Structures are given as C-alpha cells and as structure tokens.
C-alpha cells in the first residue's frame, strides 16, 4: 500500500500479483459488491476510483481530495508503519 500527498490529494494504491480480475467466458469482468461499495464511497468523498487488471495482477487506486495538513500526517503514518 502507498499513501502519497499530491496537490492536496491522497493516493491510496493496493496491488497484488494474482491472476487478475477476469470473467468465466472471457468478456468484461463483473465487479463484486465489495468493489462497487469501494467505488461508491470514494465517489461520495469527491475522489476517483480506478482498477487496473492484467493476468499478472490487479491494482486498485483511490485518489481522495484532502487538506495539505492531513496529507502530511498520512505520509508520516505510512512511514511509521514501515
């Protein structure tokens, strides 16, 4: 997970190296309730939600607008977790 301050936004990005999000018949994947819920929550906060998926893995990215002071605090919390 990465938290980055960027122009008063926090970017939250989580990825894996799994098989990616695919459907059974090769068409566009159907997103589950969890992903739909994440997308709705990010939208309610005025942010952007993106999913990038390949056979080599999936990345979920949320860009959330916040104040500069909160962005600095989020980065400090991330560095404390390492």
PDB file of N, CA, C and O in Angstrom:
ATOM      1  N   UNK A   1       0.849  -1.170   0.000  1.00  0.00           N
ATOM      2  CA  UNK A   1       0.000   0.000   0.000  1.00  0.00           C
ATOM      3  C   UNK A   1       0.892   1.229   0.000  1.00  0.00           C
ATOM      4  O   UNK A   1       1.904   1.269   0.700  1.00  0.00           O
ATOM      5  N   UNK A   2       0.513   2.239  -0.791  1.00  0.00           N
ATOM      6  CA  UNK A   2       1.227   3.503  -0.830  1.00  0.00           C
ATOM      7  C   UNK A   2       0.264   4.635  -0.530  1.00  0.00           C
ATOM      8  O   UNK A   2      -0.860   4.645  -1.032  1.00  0.00           O
ATOM      9  N   UNK A   3       0.692   5.587   0.282  1.00  0.00           N
ATOM     10  CA  UNK A   3      -0.068   6.811   0.508  1.00  0.00           C
ATOM     11  C   UNK A   3       0.842   7.951   0.111  1.00  0.00           C
ATOM     12  O   UNK A   3       1.914   8.118   0.692  1.00  0.00           O
ATOM     13  N   UNK A   4       0.433   8.740  -0.870  1.00  0.00           N
ATOM     14  CA  UNK A   4       1.271   9.818  -1.383  1.00  0.00           C
ATOM     15  C   UNK A   4       0.521  11.140  -1.339  1.00  0.00           C
ATOM     16  O   UNK A   4      -0.621  11.207  -1.795  1.00  0.00           O
ATOM     17  N   UNK A   5       1.143  12.217  -0.791  1.00  0.00           N
ATOM     18  CA  UNK A   5       0.482  13.517  -0.892  1.00  0.00           C
ATOM     19  C   UNK A   5       0.726  14.070  -2.291  1.00  0.00           C
ATOM     20  O   UNK A   5       1.856  14.057  -2.777  1.00  0.00           O
ATOM     21  N   UNK A   6      -0.303  14.540  -2.920  1.00  0.00           N
ATOM     22  CA  UNK A   6      -0.158  15.064  -4.277  1.00  0.00           C
ATOM     23  C   UNK A   6      -1.210  16.138  -4.497  1.00  0.00           C
ATOM     24  O   UNK A   6      -2.386  15.841  -4.707  1.00  0.00           O
ATOM     25  N   UNK A   7      -0.764  17.419  -4.445  1.00  0.00           N
ATOM     26  CA  UNK A   7      -1.687  18.528  -4.668  1.00  0.00           C
ATOM     27  C   UNK A   7      -2.934  18.429  -3.795  1.00  0.00           C
ATOM     28  O   UNK A   7      -4.054  18.513  -4.300  1.00  0.00           O
ATOM     29  N   UNK A   8      -2.747  18.253  -2.501  1.00  0.00           N
ATOM     30  CA  UNK A   8      -3.847  18.159  -1.529  1.00  0.00           C
ATOM     31  C   UNK A   8      -4.745  16.954  -1.783  1.00  0.00           C
ATOM     32  O   UNK A   8      -5.929  16.976  -1.447  1.00  0.00           O
ATOM     33  N   UNK A   9      -4.187  15.910  -2.371  1.00  0.00           N
ATOM     34  CA  UNK A   9      -4.882  14.633  -2.540  1.00  0.00           C
ATOM     35  C   UNK A   9      -4.067  13.555  -1.840  1.00  0.00           C
ATOM     36  O   UNK A   9      -2.854  13.691  -1.674  1.00  0.00           O
ATOM     37  N   UNK A  10      -4.722  12.510  -1.440  1.00  0.00           N
ATOM     38  CA  UNK A  10      -4.017  11.314  -1.002  1.00  0.00           C
ATOM     39  C   UNK A  10      -4.348  10.235  -2.008  1.00  0.00           C
ATOM     40  O   UNK A  10      -5.506  10.034  -2.374  1.00  0.00           O
ATOM     41  N   UNK A  11      -3.310   9.542  -2.449  1.00  0.00           N
ATOM     42  CA  UNK A  11      -3.493   8.446  -3.385  1.00  0.00           C
ATOM     43  C   UNK A  11      -3.242   7.159  -2.615  1.00  0.00           C
ATOM     44  O   UNK A  11      -2.159   6.939  -2.074  1.00  0.00           O
ATOM     45  N   UNK A  12      -4.251   6.328  -2.578  1.00  0.00           N
ATOM     46  CA  UNK A  12      -4.167   5.035  -1.909  1.00  0.00           C
ATOM     47  C   UNK A  12      -4.136   3.982  -3.001  1.00  0.00           C
ATOM     48  O   UNK A  12      -5.058   3.899  -3.812  1.00  0.00           O
ATOM     49  N   UNK A  13      -3.078   3.176  -3.029  1.00  0.00           N
ATOM     50  CA  UNK A  13      -2.920   2.194  -4.094  1.00  0.00           C
ATOM     51  C   UNK A  13      -2.559   0.839  -3.492  1.00  0.00           C
ATOM     52  O   UNK A  13      -1.605   0.723  -2.723  1.00  0.00           O
ATOM     53  N   UNK A  14      -3.328  -0.173  -3.850  1.00  0.00           N
ATOM     54  CA  UNK A  14      -3.091  -1.529  -3.362  1.00  0.00           C
ATOM     55  C   UNK A  14      -3.030  -2.442  -4.583  1.00  0.00           C
ATOM     56  O   UNK A  14      -3.887  -2.372  -5.465  1.00  0.00           O
ATOM     57  N   UNK A  15      -2.014  -3.294  -4.625  1.00  0.00           N
ATOM     58  CA  UNK A  15      -1.883  -4.199  -5.755  1.00  0.00           C
ATOM     59  C   UNK A  15      -1.505  -5.598  -5.318  1.00  0.00           C
ATOM     60  O   UNK A  15      -1.036  -5.818  -4.201  1.00  0.00           O
ATOM     61  N   UNK A  16      -1.720  -6.538  -6.222  1.00  0.00           N
ATOM     62  CA  UNK A  16      -1.299  -7.910  -5.977  1.00  0.00           C
ATOM     63  C   UNK A  16      -0.694  -8.475  -7.253  1.00  0.00           C
ATOM     64  O   UNK A  16      -0.716  -7.833  -8.303  1.00  0.00           O
ATOM     65  N   UNK A  17      -0.167  -9.655  -7.154  1.00  0.00           N
ATOM     66  CA  UNK A  17       0.413 -10.323  -8.311  1.00  0.00           C
ATOM     67  C   UNK A  17      -0.356 -11.603  -8.618  1.00  0.00           C
ATOM     68  O   UNK A  17       0.216 -12.624  -8.997  1.00  0.00           O
ATOM     69  N   UNK A  18      -1.666 -11.514  -8.442  1.00  0.00           N
ATOM     70  CA  UNK A  18      -2.535 -12.664  -8.704  1.00  0.00           C
ATOM     71  C   UNK A  18      -2.823 -12.816 -10.184  1.00  0.00           C
ATOM     72  O   UNK A  18      -2.090 -12.292 -11.023  1.00  0.00           O
ATOM     73  N   UNK A  19      -3.881 -13.525 -10.501  1.00  0.00           N
ATOM     74  CA  UNK A  19      -4.210 -13.810 -11.902  1.00  0.00           C
ATOM     75  C   UNK A  19      -5.031 -12.708 -12.562  1.00  0.00           C
ATOM     76  O   UNK A  19      -5.364 -12.816 -13.742  1.00  0.00           O
ATOM     77  N   UNK A  20      -5.362 -11.656 -11.831  1.00  0.00           N
ATOM     78  CA  UNK A  20      -6.144 -10.563 -12.389  1.00  0.00           C
ATOM     79  C   UNK A  20      -7.631 -10.805 -12.227  1.00  0.00           C
ATOM     80  O   UNK A  20      -8.060 -11.876 -11.797  1.00  0.00           O
ATOM     81  N   UNK A  21      -8.407  -9.797 -12.576  1.00  0.00           N
ATOM     82  CA  UNK A  21      -9.865  -9.881 -12.490  1.00  0.00           C
ATOM     83  C   UNK A  21     -10.363 -10.257 -13.876  1.00  0.00           C
ATOM     84  O   UNK A  21     -10.266  -9.473 -14.820  1.00  0.00           O
ATOM     85  N   UNK A  22     -10.896 -11.469 -13.986  1.00  0.00           N
ATOM     86  CA  UNK A  22     -11.391 -11.949 -15.279  1.00  0.00           C
ATOM     87  C   UNK A  22     -12.768 -12.563 -15.097  1.00  0.00           C
ATOM     88  O   UNK A  22     -13.196 -12.844 -13.977  1.00  0.00           O
ATOM     89  N   UNK A  23     -13.447 -12.763 -16.202  1.00  0.00           N
ATOM     90  CA  UNK A  23     -14.746 -13.426 -16.150  1.00  0.00           C
ATOM     91  C   UNK A  23     -14.582 -14.866 -16.610  1.00  0.00           C
ATOM     92  O   UNK A  23     -13.532 -15.246 -17.127  1.00  0.00           O
ATOM     93  N   UNK A  24     -15.605 -15.647 -16.421  1.00  0.00           N
ATOM     94  CA  UNK A  24     -15.572 -17.054 -16.802  1.00  0.00           C
ATOM     95  C   UNK A  24     -15.525 -17.237 -18.323  1.00  0.00           C
ATOM     96  O   UNK A  24     -14.872 -18.153 -18.821  1.00  0.00           O
ATOM     97  N   UNK A  25     -16.232 -16.347 -19.069  1.00  0.00           N
ATOM     98  CA  UNK A  25     -16.345 -16.547 -20.519  1.00  0.00           C
ATOM     99  C   UNK A  25     -15.462 -15.613 -21.342  1.00  0.00           C
ATOM    100  O   UNK A  25     -15.604 -15.557 -22.563  1.00  0.00           O
ATOM    101  N   UNK A  26     -14.551 -14.878 -20.697  1.00  0.00           N
ATOM    102  CA  UNK A  26     -13.641 -14.012 -21.427  1.00  0.00           C
ATOM    103  C   UNK A  26     -14.170 -12.613 -21.703  1.00  0.00           C
ATOM    104  O   UNK A  26     -13.453 -11.786 -22.267  1.00  0.00           O
ATOM    105  N   UNK A  27     -15.420 -12.330 -21.312  1.00  0.00           N
ATOM    106  CA  UNK A  27     -15.959 -10.981 -21.510  1.00  0.00           C
ATOM    107  C   UNK A  27     -15.450 -10.068 -20.390  1.00  0.00           C
ATOM    108  O   UNK A  27     -14.630 -10.483 -19.571  1.00  0.00           O
ATOM    109  N   UNK A  28     -15.928  -8.852 -20.360  1.00  0.00           N
ATOM    110  CA  UNK A  28     -15.539  -7.928 -19.302  1.00  0.00           C
ATOM    111  C   UNK A  28     -15.903  -8.522 -17.947  1.00  0.00           C
ATOM    112  O   UNK A  28     -16.972  -9.114 -17.796  1.00  0.00           O
ATOM    113  N   UNK A  29     -15.020  -8.368 -16.957  1.00  0.00           N
ATOM    114  CA  UNK A  29     -15.311  -8.932 -15.640  1.00  0.00           C
ATOM    115  C   UNK A  29     -16.462  -8.208 -14.958  1.00  0.00           C
ATOM    116  O   UNK A  29     -16.658  -7.009 -15.153  1.00  0.00           O
ATOM    117  N   UNK A  30     -17.213  -8.940 -14.163  1.00  0.00           N
ATOM    118  CA  UNK A  30     -18.296  -8.375 -13.366  1.00  0.00           C
ATOM    119  C   UNK A  30     -17.711  -8.020 -12.007  1.00  0.00           C
ATOM    120  O   UNK A  30     -17.132  -8.874 -11.335  1.00  0.00           O
ATOM    121  N   UNK A  31     -17.858  -6.779 -11.607  1.00  0.00           N
ATOM    122  CA  UNK A  31     -17.319  -6.337 -10.331  1.00  0.00           C
ATOM    123  C   UNK A  31     -18.265  -6.730  -9.204  1.00  0.00           C
ATOM    124  O   UNK A  31     -19.482  -6.599  -9.329  1.00  0.00           O
ATOM    125  N   UNK A  32     -17.700  -7.209  -8.116  1.00  0.00           N
ATOM    126  CA  UNK A  32     -18.494  -7.665  -6.992  1.00  0.00           C
ATOM    127  C   UNK A  32     -18.995  -6.519  -6.130  1.00  0.00           C
ATOM    128  O   UNK A  32     -18.730  -5.347  -6.399  1.00  0.00           O
ATOM    129  N   UNK A  33     -19.722  -6.888  -5.093  1.00  0.00           N
ATOM    130  CA  UNK A  33     -20.304  -5.918  -4.169  1.00  0.00           C
ATOM    131  C   UNK A  33     -19.222  -5.112  -3.468  1.00  0.00           C
ATOM    132  O   UNK A  33     -19.388  -3.909  -3.266  1.00  0.00           O
ATOM    133  N   UNK A  34     -18.106  -5.756  -3.089  1.00  0.00           N
ATOM    134  CA  UNK A  34     -17.025  -5.055  -2.402  1.00  0.00           C
ATOM    135  C   UNK A  34     -16.428  -3.945  -3.237  1.00  0.00           C
ATOM    136  O   UNK A  34     -16.211  -2.839  -2.741  1.00  0.00           O
ATOM    137  N   UNK A  35     -16.160  -4.228  -4.499  1.00  0.00           N
ATOM    138  CA  UNK A  35     -15.585  -3.219  -5.396  1.00  0.00           C
ATOM    139  C   UNK A  35     -16.598  -2.113  -5.660  1.00  0.00           C
ATOM    140  O   UNK A  35     -16.237  -0.936  -5.686  1.00  0.00           O
ATOM    141  N   UNK A  36     -17.849  -2.476  -5.853  1.00  0.00           N
ATOM    142  CA  UNK A  36     -18.894  -1.472  -6.064  1.00  0.00           C
ATOM    143  C   UNK A  36     -19.003  -0.562  -4.846  1.00  0.00           C
ATOM    144  O   UNK A  36     -19.139   0.653  -4.990  1.00  0.00           O
ATOM    145  N   UNK A  37     -18.946  -1.142  -3.647  1.00  0.00           N
ATOM    146  CA  UNK A  37     -19.000  -0.347  -2.415  1.00  0.00           C
ATOM    147  C   UNK A  37     -17.825   0.603  -2.295  1.00  0.00           C
ATOM    148  O   UNK A  37     -17.998   1.759  -1.910  1.00  0.00           O
ATOM    149  N   UNK A  38     -16.614   0.121  -2.624  1.00  0.00           N
ATOM    150  CA  UNK A  38     -15.436   0.998  -2.580  1.00  0.00           C
ATOM    151  C   UNK A  38     -15.599   2.157  -3.559  1.00  0.00           C
ATOM    152  O   UNK A  38     -15.329   3.309  -3.218  1.00  0.00           O
ATOM    153  N   UNK A  39     -16.036   1.849  -4.764  1.00  0.00           N
ATOM    154  CA  UNK A  39     -16.220   2.881  -5.788  1.00  0.00           C
ATOM    155  C   UNK A  39     -17.214   3.947  -5.315  1.00  0.00           C
ATOM    156  O   UNK A  39     -16.972   5.142  -5.488  1.00  0.00           O
ATOM    157  N   UNK A  40     -18.332   3.517  -4.720  1.00  0.00           N
ATOM    158  CA  UNK A  40     -19.349   4.458  -4.238  1.00  0.00           C
ATOM    159  C   UNK A  40     -18.822   5.327  -3.095  1.00  0.00           C
ATOM    160  O   UNK A  40     -19.090   6.528  -3.059  1.00  0.00           O
ATOM    161  N   UNK A  41     -18.081   4.734  -2.169  1.00  0.00           N
ATOM    162  CA  UNK A  41     -17.548   5.505  -1.040  1.00  0.00           C
ATOM    163  C   UNK A  41     -16.547   6.557  -1.502  1.00  0.00           C
ATOM    164  O   UNK A  41     -16.564   7.691  -1.021  1.00  0.00           O
ATOM    165  N   UNK A  42     -15.678   6.181  -2.433  1.00  0.00           N
ATOM    166  CA  UNK A  42     -14.701   7.136  -2.960  1.00  0.00           C
ATOM    167  C   UNK A  42     -15.418   8.268  -3.685  1.00  0.00           C
ATOM    168  O   UNK A  42     -15.045   9.431  -3.531  1.00  0.00           O
ATOM    169  N   UNK A  43     -16.440   7.945  -4.471  1.00  0.00           N
ATOM    170  CA  UNK A  43     -17.205   8.973  -5.187  1.00  0.00           C
ATOM    171  C   UNK A  43     -17.887   9.923  -4.203  1.00  0.00           C
ATOM    172  O   UNK A  43     -17.908  11.134  -4.424  1.00  0.00           O
ATOM    173  N   UNK A  44     -18.448   9.374  -3.110  1.00  0.00           N
ATOM    174  CA  UNK A  44     -19.100  10.216  -2.098  1.00  0.00           C
ATOM    175  C   UNK A  44     -18.124  11.202  -1.457  1.00  0.00           C
ATOM    176  O   UNK A  44     -18.522  12.285  -1.027  1.00  0.00           O
ATOM    177  N   UNK A  45     -16.857  10.826  -1.396  1.00  0.00           N
ATOM    178  CA  UNK A  45     -15.833  11.695  -0.819  1.00  0.00           C
ATOM    179  C   UNK A  45     -15.236  12.648  -1.857  1.00  0.00           C
ATOM    180  O   UNK A  45     -14.317  13.406  -1.547  1.00  0.00           O
ATOM    181  N   UNK A  46     -15.752  12.613  -3.077  1.00  0.00           N
ATOM    182  CA  UNK A  46     -15.278  13.512  -4.131  1.00  0.00           C
ATOM    183  C   UNK A  46     -14.012  13.031  -4.803  1.00  0.00           C
ATOM    184  O   UNK A  46     -13.301  13.821  -5.425  1.00  0.00           O
ATOM    185  N   UNK A  47     -13.718  11.733  -4.687  1.00  0.00           N
ATOM    186  CA  UNK A  47     -12.481  11.194  -5.243  1.00  0.00           C
ATOM    187  C   UNK A  47     -12.683  10.430  -6.524  1.00  0.00           C
ATOM    188  O   UNK A  47     -13.771  10.407  -7.100  1.00  0.00           O
ATOM    189  N   UNK A  48     -11.605   9.801  -6.958  1.00  0.00           N
ATOM    190  CA  UNK A  48     -11.605   8.979  -8.167  1.00  0.00           C
ATOM    191  C   UNK A  48     -11.186   7.565  -7.782  1.00  0.00           C
ATOM    192  O   UNK A  48     -10.335   7.382  -6.912  1.00  0.00           O
ATOM    193  N   UNK A  49     -11.781   6.570  -8.426  1.00  0.00           N
ATOM    194  CA  UNK A  49     -11.505   5.167  -8.141  1.00  0.00           C
ATOM    195  C   UNK A  49     -11.160   4.475  -9.448  1.00  0.00           C
ATOM    196  O   UNK A  49     -11.893   4.595 -10.430  1.00  0.00           O
ATOM    197  N   UNK A  50     -10.043   3.746  -9.465  1.00  0.00           N
ATOM    198  CA  UNK A  50      -9.599   3.070 -10.682  1.00  0.00           C
ATOM    199  C   UNK A  50      -9.171   1.645 -10.357  1.00  0.00           C
ATOM    200  O   UNK A  50      -8.616   1.380  -9.291  1.00  0.00           O
ATOM    201  N   UNK A  51      -9.433   0.736 -11.283  1.00  0.00           N
ATOM    202  CA  UNK A  51      -8.933  -0.629 -11.182  1.00  0.00           C
ATOM    203  C   UNK A  51      -8.205  -0.953 -12.478  1.00  0.00           C
ATOM    204  O   UNK A  51      -8.725  -0.752 -13.575  1.00  0.00           O
ATOM    205  N   UNK A  52      -7.003  -1.454 -12.323  1.00  0.00           N
ATOM    206  CA  UNK A  52      -6.218  -1.901 -13.470  1.00  0.00           C
ATOM    207  C   UNK A  52      -5.912  -3.371 -13.250  1.00  0.00           C
ATOM    208  O   UNK A  52      -5.347  -3.742 -12.221  1.00  0.00           O
ATOM    209  N   UNK A  53      -6.281  -4.215 -14.213  1.00  0.00           N
ATOM    210  CA  UNK A  53      -6.090  -5.647 -14.032  1.00  0.00           C
ATOM    211  C   UNK A  53      -5.525  -6.280 -15.293  1.00  0.00           C
ATOM    212  O   UNK A  53      -5.989  -6.027 -16.404  1.00  0.00           O
ATOM    213  N   UNK A  54      -4.513  -7.108 -15.089  1.00  0.00           N
ATOM    214  CA  UNK A  54      -3.919  -7.898 -16.160  1.00  0.00           C
ATOM    215  C   UNK A  54      -3.782  -9.322 -15.625  1.00  0.00           C
ATOM    216  O   UNK A  54      -4.006  -9.551 -14.437  1.00  0.00           O
ATOM    217  N   UNK A  55      -3.420 -10.276 -16.472  1.00  0.00           N
ATOM    218  CA  UNK A  55      -3.196 -11.635 -15.967  1.00  0.00           C
ATOM    219  C   UNK A  55      -2.068 -11.714 -14.922  1.00  0.00           C
ATOM    220  O   UNK A  55      -1.947 -12.714 -14.215  1.00  0.00           O
ATOM    221  N   UNK A  56      -1.246 -10.661 -14.828  1.00  0.00           N
ATOM    222  CA  UNK A  56      -0.139 -10.645 -13.868  1.00  0.00           C
ATOM    223  C   UNK A  56      -0.517 -10.008 -12.537  1.00  0.00           C
ATOM    224  O   UNK A  56       0.297 -10.015 -11.613  1.00  0.00           O
ATOM    225  N   UNK A  57      -1.731  -9.455 -12.403  1.00  0.00           N
ATOM    226  CA  UNK A  57      -2.142  -8.873 -11.133  1.00  0.00           C
ATOM    227  C   UNK A  57      -3.132  -7.737 -11.294  1.00  0.00           C
ATOM    228  O   UNK A  57      -3.480  -7.343 -12.407  1.00  0.00           O
ATOM    229  N   UNK A  58      -3.574  -7.222 -10.168  1.00  0.00           N
ATOM    230  CA  UNK A  58      -4.587  -6.171 -10.126  1.00  0.00           C
ATOM    231  C   UNK A  58      -4.119  -5.052  -9.213  1.00  0.00           C
ATOM    232  O   UNK A  58      -3.523  -5.301  -8.165  1.00  0.00           O
ATOM    233  N   UNK A  59      -4.392  -3.811  -9.617  1.00  0.00           N
ATOM    234  CA  UNK A  59      -4.112  -2.647  -8.791  1.00  0.00           C
ATOM    235  C   UNK A  59      -5.404  -1.856  -8.617  1.00  0.00           C
ATOM    236  O   UNK A  59      -6.097  -1.551  -9.587  1.00  0.00           O
ATOM    237  N   UNK A  60      -5.715  -1.530  -7.366  1.00  0.00           N
ATOM    238  CA  UNK A  60      -6.860  -0.691  -7.033  1.00  0.00           C
ATOM    239  C   UNK A  60      -6.287   0.637  -6.546  1.00  0.00           C
ATOM    240  O   UNK A  60      -5.406   0.661  -5.687  1.00  0.00           O
ATOM    241  N   UNK A  61      -6.791   1.742  -7.098  1.00  0.00           N
ATOM    242  CA  UNK A  61      -6.248   3.066  -6.783  1.00  0.00           C
ATOM    243  C   UNK A  61      -7.393   4.017  -6.469  1.00  0.00           C
ATOM    244  O   UNK A  61      -8.353   4.126  -7.232  1.00  0.00           O
ATOM    245  N   UNK A  62      -7.279   4.704  -5.334  1.00  0.00           N
ATOM    246  CA  UNK A  62      -8.253   5.721  -4.947  1.00  0.00           C
ATOM    247  C   UNK A  62      -7.514   7.037  -4.757  1.00  0.00           C
ATOM    248  O   UNK A  62      -6.506   7.093  -4.053  1.00  0.00           O
ATOM    249  N   UNK A  63      -8.012   8.088  -5.383  1.00  0.00           N
ATOM    250  CA  UNK A  63      -7.462   9.433  -5.233  1.00  0.00           C
ATOM    251  C   UNK A  63      -8.506  10.242  -4.478  1.00  0.00           C
ATOM    252  O   UNK A  63      -9.613  10.465  -4.968  1.00  0.00           O
ATOM    253  N   UNK A  64      -8.130  10.684  -3.259  1.00  0.00           N
ATOM    254  CA  UNK A  64      -9.070  11.384  -2.388  1.00  0.00           C
ATOM    255  C   UNK A  64      -8.590  12.793  -2.098  1.00  0.00           C
ATOM    256  O   UNK A  64      -7.444  12.978  -1.688  1.00  0.00           O
ATOM    257  N   UNK A  65      -9.454  13.807  -2.306  1.00  0.00           N
ATOM    258  CA  UNK A  65      -9.062  15.180  -2.001  1.00  0.00           C
ATOM    259  C   UNK A  65      -9.039  15.401  -0.489  1.00  0.00           C
ATOM    260  O   UNK A  65      -9.979  15.040   0.219  1.00  0.00           O
ATOM    261  N   UNK A  66      -7.958  15.994  -0.016  1.00  0.00           N
ATOM    262  CA  UNK A  66      -7.845  16.311   1.403  1.00  0.00           C
ATOM    263  C   UNK A  66      -7.044  17.584   1.564  1.00  0.00           C
ATOM    264  O   UNK A  66      -6.465  18.087   0.601  1.00  0.00           O
ATOM    265  N   UNK A  67      -7.008  18.100   2.767  1.00  0.00           N
ATOM    266  CA  UNK A  67      -6.190  19.266   3.049  1.00  0.00           C
ATOM    267  C   UNK A  67      -4.718  18.904   3.124  1.00  0.00           C
ATOM    268  O   UNK A  67      -4.371  17.749   3.369  1.00  0.00           O
ATOM    269  N   UNK A  68      -3.860  19.874   2.915  1.00  0.00           N
ATOM    270  CA  UNK A  68      -2.412  19.657   2.908  1.00  0.00           C
ATOM    271  C   UNK A  68      -1.911  19.120   4.247  1.00  0.00           C
ATOM    272  O   UNK A  68      -1.037  18.253   4.270  1.00  0.00           O
ATOM    273  N   UNK A  69      -2.446  19.616   5.355  1.00  0.00           N
ATOM    274  CA  UNK A  69      -2.017  19.170   6.678  1.00  0.00           C
ATOM    275  C   UNK A  69      -2.330  17.682   6.871  1.00  0.00           C
ATOM    276  O   UNK A  69      -1.511  16.944   7.419  1.00  0.00           O
ATOM    277  N   UNK A  70      -3.484  17.252   6.433  1.00  0.00           N
ATOM    278  CA  UNK A  70      -3.854  15.845   6.558  1.00  0.00           C
ATOM    279  C   UNK A  70      -2.955  14.989   5.675  1.00  0.00           C
ATOM    280  O   UNK A  70      -2.579  13.886   6.070  1.00  0.00           O
ATOM    281  N   UNK A  71      -2.606  15.477   4.490  1.00  0.00           N
ATOM    282  CA  UNK A  71      -1.715  14.736   3.595  1.00  0.00           C
ATOM    283  C   UNK A  71      -0.361  14.494   4.265  1.00  0.00           C
ATOM    284  O   UNK A  71       0.175  13.388   4.195  1.00  0.00           O
ATOM    285  N   UNK A  72       0.189  15.511   4.907  1.00  0.00           N
ATOM    286  CA  UNK A  72       1.477  15.337   5.594  1.00  0.00           C
ATOM    287  C   UNK A  72       1.351  14.311   6.714  1.00  0.00           C
ATOM    288  O   UNK A  72       2.251  13.494   6.908  1.00  0.00           O
ATOM    289  N   UNK A  73       0.249  14.343   7.449  1.00  0.00           N
ATOM    290  CA  UNK A  73       0.024  13.396   8.539  1.00  0.00           C
ATOM    291  C   UNK A  73      -0.083  11.971   7.992  1.00  0.00           C
ATOM    292  O   UNK A  73       0.460  11.045   8.594  1.00  0.00           O
ATOM    293  N   UNK A  74      -0.763  11.781   6.878  1.00  0.00           N
ATOM    294  CA  UNK A  74      -0.912  10.453   6.282  1.00  0.00           C
ATOM    295  C   UNK A  74       0.445   9.880   5.877  1.00  0.00           C
ATOM    296  O   UNK A  74       0.700   8.694   6.084  1.00  0.00           O
ATOM    297  N   UNK A  75       1.311  10.702   5.308  1.00  0.00           N
ATOM    298  CA  UNK A  75       2.638  10.253   4.924  1.00  0.00           C
ATOM    299  C   UNK A  75       3.437   9.851   6.153  1.00  0.00           C
ATOM    300  O   UNK A  75       4.153   8.850   6.128  1.00  0.00           O
ATOM    301  N   UNK A  76       3.320  10.628   7.238  1.00  0.00           N
ATOM    302  CA  UNK A  76       4.026  10.291   8.481  1.00  0.00           C
ATOM    303  C   UNK A  76       3.520   8.960   9.036  1.00  0.00           C
ATOM    304  O   UNK A  76       4.317   8.134   9.481  1.00  0.00           O
ATOM    305  N   UNK A  77       2.224   8.750   9.013  1.00  0.00           N
ATOM    306  CA  UNK A  77       1.670   7.479   9.499  1.00  0.00           C
ATOM    307  C   UNK A  77       2.206   6.318   8.675  1.00  0.00           C
ATOM    308  O   UNK A  77       2.544   5.270   9.224  1.00  0.00           O
ATOM    309  N   UNK A  78       2.285   6.498   7.359  1.00  0.00           N
ATOM    310  CA  UNK A  78       2.800   5.434   6.496  1.00  0.00           C
ATOM    311  C   UNK A  78       4.245   5.133   6.853  1.00  0.00           C
ATOM    312  O   UNK A  78       4.621   3.964   6.946  1.00  0.00           O
ATOM    313  N   UNK A  79       5.065   6.157   7.055  1.00  0.00           N
ATOM    314  CA  UNK A  79       6.474   5.912   7.382  1.00  0.00           C
ATOM    315  C   UNK A  79       6.617   5.245   8.742  1.00  0.00           C
ATOM    316  O   UNK A  79       7.558   4.479   8.950  1.00  0.00           O
ATOM    317  N   UNK A  80       5.720   5.514   9.659  1.00  0.00           N
ATOM    318  CA  UNK A  80       5.749   4.869  10.977  1.00  0.00           C
ATOM    319  C   UNK A  80       5.394   3.388  10.878  1.00  0.00           C
ATOM    320  O   UNK A  80       5.820   2.598  11.720  1.00  0.00           O
ATOM    321  N   UNK A  81       4.613   2.993   9.853  1.00  0.00           N
ATOM    322  CA  UNK A  81       4.192   1.600   9.699  1.00  0.00           C
ATOM    323  C   UNK A  81       5.303   0.739   9.120  1.00  0.00           C
ATOM    324  O   UNK A  81       5.272  -0.482   9.266  1.00  0.00           O
ATOM    325  N   UNK A  82       6.271   1.343   8.474  1.00  0.00           N
ATOM    326  CA  UNK A  82       7.349   0.569   7.816  1.00  0.00           C
ATOM    327  C   UNK A  82       8.373   0.100   8.780  1.00  0.00           C
ATOM    328  O   UNK A  82       9.336  -0.558   8.387  1.00  0.00           O
TER     329      UNK A  82
END
